[in-house]
Amino acid sequence: MTAPNPAAGKPIDPSALANVPRLVTAYFAGKPDPSDPTQRVAFGTSGHRGSSLKNSFNEDHILAATQAICDYRREKGLTGPLFIGIDTHALAEPALASAVEVFAANGVEIMIDAQGGYTPTPVISHAILSYNKGRSTGLADGVVITPSHNPPEDGGYKYNPPRGGPADTDVTAVVEKNANRYIEAGLKGVARMPYDRARKAATTHLHDYITPYVADLGNTVDLALIKSAGVRIGIDPLGGAAVHYWQPIIARYGINASVVNNAVDPTFRFMTADWDGKIRMDCSSPYAMASLIGMRDRFDVAFANDTDADRHGIVTRSNGLMNPNHFLATAIAYLFAHRPQWSKDAAIGKTIVSSSIIDRVAKKLNRRLVETPVGFKWFVEGLGSGGFGFAGEESAGASFLKRDGSAWTTDKDGIILGLLAAEIIAKTGRDPSELFNELTAELGVPYYERIDVAATPKQKNALKALGPEQLNMTELAGDPVRAVRTKAPGNDQPFGGIKVESEAGWFAARPSGTEDVYKVYAESFRGPDHLKKIQGDAQAAIAKVF
């Protein structure tokens, strides 16, 4: 990785805080230029994201995208309620107002938080699945207004169809195309009514999101065991959407948990700077998590969630912040050993750039492993059907089934992953880091790193089109190459890059969608020196093609 900024891990300098009034003004005053690709609606793996200061997340984007979703619902005959939630970013409230105006004008039944509060991504997924259970018509879907862990200046808008998880490209491509068509036409064809009328419309409903989610939580994580064991838990919502969920959880289940920070502030001034000096609510970053890591001795386990609570960061007393791959492997090993009601055929889902320690755990458990391209959308169907017991990605996002083997969410849920860390301690008497050490003593120690390498747009396009014959690698860090892939083996879908594997390690290279770099993910089971050789071989091989 690039050397960290001198401000990394330190309190934020007040001069670096977002100017919220300027941000909100730009949301309403700015107009995107549809001829500029950076100012068009673009649904990536987690919806449309951008900043009002860059004309990439303005009122026009949300009005157009919402109308495009209304059009899609009509085309597909979706007549059930649309569950809509927001996180705590400054642009979330303005975007909610814009969306409500369009949904109401289109006669869509929308469910907004009864307390005017915030709703985590997994809670929207849970609400969709709960409503749709047993139904074949009148199905519900949802929208979450969040840019996830992105900086305070950013906004995000994502759509979850009736299966409850992130929309696939066959959906987002249609929504994106139609949204941009509306922007190009100056919003002609977008139905809209004044906000006050939209809030009072017969189709706009106040909904209690907290109670049903919290009530069902004990069916997924053994909270009674956590209570009886007296596990001391520290929780930091990082100023995000889960902030008002933790006290109801603590009160209902009587667990010994403390919320170390209840603050909600759209500047996120309570954060410590991330690796590049920016504010980023990334619960997998040791720099952004410096405050909670500093409290590790106060608790048996502590954890945080990002701003929409779909990611988790686990801090153990024995070893500090866990690498996301390490916790995924530990969670998988624990869950499949302690969920007897799960189907014997329930598989493990992982992304192609996640650690191979997961492959070794799956083999040890004698469970089928399904390796997919990056993006949680690939796990939606399996989690919904019970075909996946657990699915996760290297960026600290995962979900798993209820204890009886039925679906919990089909989107990432950082809340249950944090509570699972406490269940692991309650059941085994050891924290997740200690269990991971036991796993690696048997299966080998992985050394994993992602680095970014400068690349021009032309080079990025070349990498995306790269095939095994062009790369022509027969050895990787002195070992025979056993596989070169451009498609994920779990579903034979292209992942927009290339992966080279040997017996002792691998690398995968993918172009960034937002920066002039390509990402090299690499792993060795022989040590840090071997990892460096893999990284060197990867860059040398790709440089020859460029």
N, C-alpha and C positions, 0 to 999 in steps of 0.2 A: 504494500500500500504506500501511497504518498506520505511523506513525513508529516506528522501532525502539526497543526498550527500551534504557536506558543500559548494561545488562549484555551486550547482543548482541555476539557475537564475542569475548567475554572468558572466561577460565577460570571454571569454576563455583564459586560460593561453597559451602563445605561444608554450610552450613545448608539449601541448596536440594536436597541429594541425597535420593533416595528412601530410605525406611526399609524395607529389604527384609524383615526379620522381620515387621513389621506388615503388609506387603503379602501375604506368603505366609499369615500367620495369617488375614487377611480372606478369602483365596481359599477356605480350608477351613471357616471359621466363618460366613461371610456366607451368607445365603439370599435369592435374588432374589424380589421381589414381582411376580408376573406381571400384576398390575393396573396396574403402572407401566410405560408404554411404554419408558422408558429402561433398564429392567431385564430386558427380554425378549430372547430370542435374535433377532438381526437380521443377516442376511447382506447386506452391501452389496456393492460392486464387488470388495472384497478380503476377503470372509468376515466373521465375527462379531468385533467388537472391543469392548473396554471395559476397565475397571479394577476390581479386587476392592474397592478403597476406595469405589467408587460402586455396588457390587452389580451391576455390569454385565458382570463376567467372573469368575464363581465356579465352584466345583466342579460345582454343579448344571447350569450352562450347558454344560460340557464333557461331563458324563455324558449329558445329554439329547441334545445335538447328535451325539455319537458313536453313540448308539443309533439316532437318526434316519438316520444315514449307513448303519449296518448294515441297517436296514429297506429303505432305498433300494437297496442292493446286492442284497439278496435279491429285491426286486421286479424288478430289471433283469437278474438272473441273472449278476451279477459274482462270479466265483469265484476269480479270480487274486489275487496278493499285493497288499496295500495298503502302499505305501511311505510311511513317516511320518518327518517331520523337524521339528526345532525350531531356533529361533534362540537368542540369548543374553539375552533379556529374563528378568527374575526369575520371571515367571509361566509361562514355557515348560516348565520341568521339572515343576512340579506338574500342569500341564495334560496333559503327556505321560503321567504316572502314571495320571491319571483315564481318559484315552483307552485306554491299554493294558488297564486293568481291564475295560472294556466290550468292546473288540474281542476280547479273549481269551475272555470269557464267551459271546460270540456265535460263536466258532469261526472268526474271520477270520484268515487268514494275514497277519501283519504283519511288516514289515522295518524294524528300528530300527538306528541306527548302531552298528557293531561296537565302536567305541571309546567309546561313551557320549558322543559329541560333538555337534556342530551341523551342520545340513544346509541349504544355501541352497535357496531356492525353485526356481531353475533346475535344480539337481541332481535334485530330486524329479521335475520335468517330464522331464528327460533319462532318468531311470531308468524312468519309466512308458512313454515312447515306445520305449526300447530293448527292454524286455520284450515289449511288444505288437507289435513289428514282425513281420509275417508271420503273426500270429495272428488268428483271428476268434472264438475262444471262450476262456474262462478268462482274460479280460482283467484287467490290473492297473489300479489307480487310486492316489490318494495324498491325504495330509493334510499341511499345513504349519502348525505352531503358531508364529505370528508376527503382530505388529501392524505389521510393516514398520518404518518410520522413526519411529513414534510414541514418545512419552516413556517413560522407564523404568517408570512405574507401570502401563502398559498391557499387555494381553495380546491375542492374536489367534488365530483358528482358521479355516482355509480348506480347502476340499475341491476337489481336481482330479480330474475323471472320467477315463475311459480315453483321451481325446484329449490328455491331458497338461497342458492349460491350465486357467485358472480356470473354475469351473462357471458355466453360464448360469443365467438366472433361472428357467427351467423346472425346474432341479434344485434351486437354492437355496430357491425358494419352498416346495417340498415338504419339504425338510430343516428349514427354519425353522418351518414350521407344525407339523410333528410334534414337533420339539424343545420348542416352547412348550407343546404338549399334554402332554408328559411332565412338564414343570415344574409345570403347573397340577394335575396328578394326583399331585404329591408324589413323582415319579420312579417311580410304579407302572408296571411293564412294562419298566423298564430292567434289562437283565441285567448282572451285575457279579460279579467274583470278587476276592479279596484280591490286592494288588499282587504279593506274593512268588510266589503261585501263578501269576499271569498272566505274570510274566516267565519262569517255568519251563515254561509251557504248550508243548505240541508245535507249536502254531501261531505261536509268537513266535520270530522268527529274527533273528540278528545279521547285518548286511549291510555290506559294504565299499562305501560310496558314493564314496569319494575316487578309487580306482584307475580304475574304468571312465570316469568323467567326465573325469579328467585325461588318460587315454590317448586319448580321442576329441577332445580340445580342438584338437589340431594339424590335424584335418580341417576345422575351422571358421575358425580364425585361422592365418595363416602364421607360426607361431612359429619355424620354421627361418630365415626371412628376418629376423625380429626379432633372433634370436641373431647371425646373420652380420653384421648392420649395427651391432651393439653398442649399440643404443638403451638409454640409461640411464633406468630406470623407477622411480618411487616409488609405493608402494602403501600405502594406509591402509584396513584393513577396518572402521574405526570401531567396533571391538570386536564385530563381528557374526559371522554364521555362516560367512563365507568365511575366517575367520582361520586355520584349519588346512589350507586348500587351497593357499595360495600357495607354501609351501615345497616341496611335492611338484611343483607346476607349474614352479617355478624349477629344481629339481633335474632333472626329466625333460627339459626343453627347453633348459637351459643359458642362459636369458636373463639379461641384466644387470639384475636387479631387486632392490630392497631393500624389505622390509616395515618401514615406519617406526614401526609401533605394533602389537605382538602382544598387548596386554593384553585380557583378558576380565574385565569387572567389571559386575555387574548394575546398579550405580548410574551407570555411564558417566561417572565423575568426570573422565575425561581429555578429555571433549568441551569445546568452547567453546559458550556459550549461543547459541540461535537468535534470530531477530529479536524475539521476544516475551519473551526472558529464560529460556525453558524449554529443557530438554535435549531435543534432537530429532536423531536420526541421519540428517539430511536432507543427502545428498551433493550436492544441487543448490542448497543455501543457502550464500551466501558467509560468513554468520556461523558456521554449524555447521562449515564447512570452513576456518576461519581458520588453523588449525595447518598443514594441508597446503599451503594457498596461500602461507604464509610460507616454505615449503621449495622453491618452484618453481624457483629458480635452481640447485638441486642436481641437477636431473634434466632430461632432454630432454622428458619428459612424466610427469605423476603423476596418479593417479586414486584414487577411493574408491568404496566401495559402501555402501548402507544396511544395516540389520541382517539382512535376509534375502537380501541380495545380488542383488535383482532390479532395482535402480536403479544408475545410474552418475553420477559427477561427474568431469569431465575438467579437469585443471589444466595449462595450457600455459605453457612458459617465456616465450613472446612476449606473452601477454595474460591470464594468471591463469585463474580459473575460467570455463569456457565456459557461456554460457546454454544450457540443455538443447535448445531449439529449434535453436540454431546448430549444435550437434554432430550432431543428427539429420540436418539438411540436408547437412552435410559427410560424414557416414558414408554416406548414401544416394548422393551424387555419387561418392564413392570406390568403394563396393562394386559398383555397377552398371557401373563402368568397368573393374573388376579382377576380375570373377568370370565369365570367359568360358563356364564350364560351366552357368551358370544359364540357365533357359529364357528365350527372347525374350519370352515372355508373362508372366513373373513380374512381379507388380504391386508397388506401394508402398502400404502401409497407414498412415494417420494418423488421429488423432482430430480432431473438428470444431473444437476449440479450440487445435490446434497451428498453428504459424506458416505463413503462406502462402508463405514462401520455399521450403517443401517442394513446393508446387504448381508453382512456377516451375522448381525443379530437375527435377521429374518431366516437365514439358513439354520441357525442354532435353534430357532423356534419351530422350524419346519413349516413356515408360513410363506405363502406366495407373495412375491414382491412385484409391484407394478411401478415402473419408472416412467415418468411422463415429462413433457416439456415444462418449462417454468410457467407458473400461473395456477392458482387454486381452482380455476374453472374445471380443470381436468379431473378433480376429485369429487365434484358435486354429485354426479350420478351414483358413484360407489358409496359415498357416505349416506345418501338418501335411501338407498336400497339395503344397506347393511353389508354390501359387498366388500367395503373397506372397514376394518375395525378402527384403523388409525390412518390419517393422511397428513403429511407435513412437508414444509419446504425450508430450505436452508436459511431463509430470512426470518426465522422465528415465528412462523405462522403454522398452526395446526388445529385439528379438531379430531374428536373420536366419538364413538357411539355411547349411548346410555348403558348403564350396567346390565340391562336386560337384552342388549343387542339391537335396540331400535335406534332410529335416527335422533340425534340431538340438534346439530346444526349442519348445514352444508356450506358454511363459510368458516373462516378461521375464527377461533375463540380463545383469546388470550386469558380470559377469566378462568376457564376450566383448567387450562394448562398450569396456571399459577397455583390453583387449589390442589391440582394433582401432585405438585411437588410436596405439599403438606401431607397429602394422603400417603405418599411414599414413605415419609418419615414416620408417620403414625403406624404404618403396617410393618415396616422393616426395621425401624430403629436406626436407620442410616440415612444420611441426606443424599440427594441425587448425585452429587459429585463423588461421594464415596461409592455409590453403586456403579457409576460410570467407570471408576478405577478398577472395580472388580471385573466389569465386562472386558475392559481392555487388557487386563492381566491374562485373560483367556483368549481374546480374539485379536489382540494386537492394538497398538496405539496409533491413531491417525494424526497426521500433521497436515493441516488444511489451511489454505490461504487463498484470498482473491486479490489480484492486483489489476490495476488499470493501466493500459498502454495507449499512448497517443496514436490516433489514426484519423486520416482524412475521410470525408464522406465516401469518396471513391473506394478507399481501402475497406471501409466498413461494408460497402455493398459487395466487394470481392469476397470478404470473409463469409458473408451470409450465403453466397453461392458456392462456397468451397466444397469440394468433394474429396473422398479418400484418394482417388487417383492423382489429383493435383498435389495433395499434401505429401503423398509418397513417403510415409514414415514406416520403417520396419523395426526400429528400436526406439525406446523411450528410457532415457537415463540408464542405458546399458542393458535393459531388459527387452526381450522380444515383445512387439506390439501384438496383442491378442484380439483387439477390436478397434475399428475406426467407425464412428457413427455420426450421421447427420439427422437421424430420426431416433426418437425415444423408443427403447425396446418394449416398453409396456403397452404402447398403443400405436406404434409405427407412425407417429406424427412428427414432422420436422420441427426442430427446436431453434432454428435460426442461427446455427453455428456448427461447430464440429467438436467431437469428443474422441480422445485417443486413450486407450486403456492398456495397461500391462498387469502382470500378476501382483506387482507391489505398489502400483500407483496409477494415476490418471491425470489428464487435464482436459478442460473444456474451454473453448474460446467462443465468445458471443459479442457482436457489436452492441454498444450502448444505443438505446433509442433516443436519448436526450443529450448526450455529450459526445465530443469528438475523441472518443476512446473506444477500445475494445476491452472486454473483461476476460481475464484468464483465471479460471478456477482450477486449483490444482491440489492434489493430495498424495501423500506418501505414507506407507506403513513401515518405512525404514528409518525415518528420522529427518530432521530439518535440513541436513546437507543434501540428502537425496531429493527432498522437496525442491530445493534451489536448482538442482540439475533438471528436474522435470520442467520447472518454469523456464529455465534457459533454453532447453530443447524446444519447448512450445513456441517461444518468441522467435527463435532462429528459423524454425520450420515455416512459420507464418510469414516472416520477413521475406523469405525466398519467393513466396507466392506473390507478395506485394511488389 
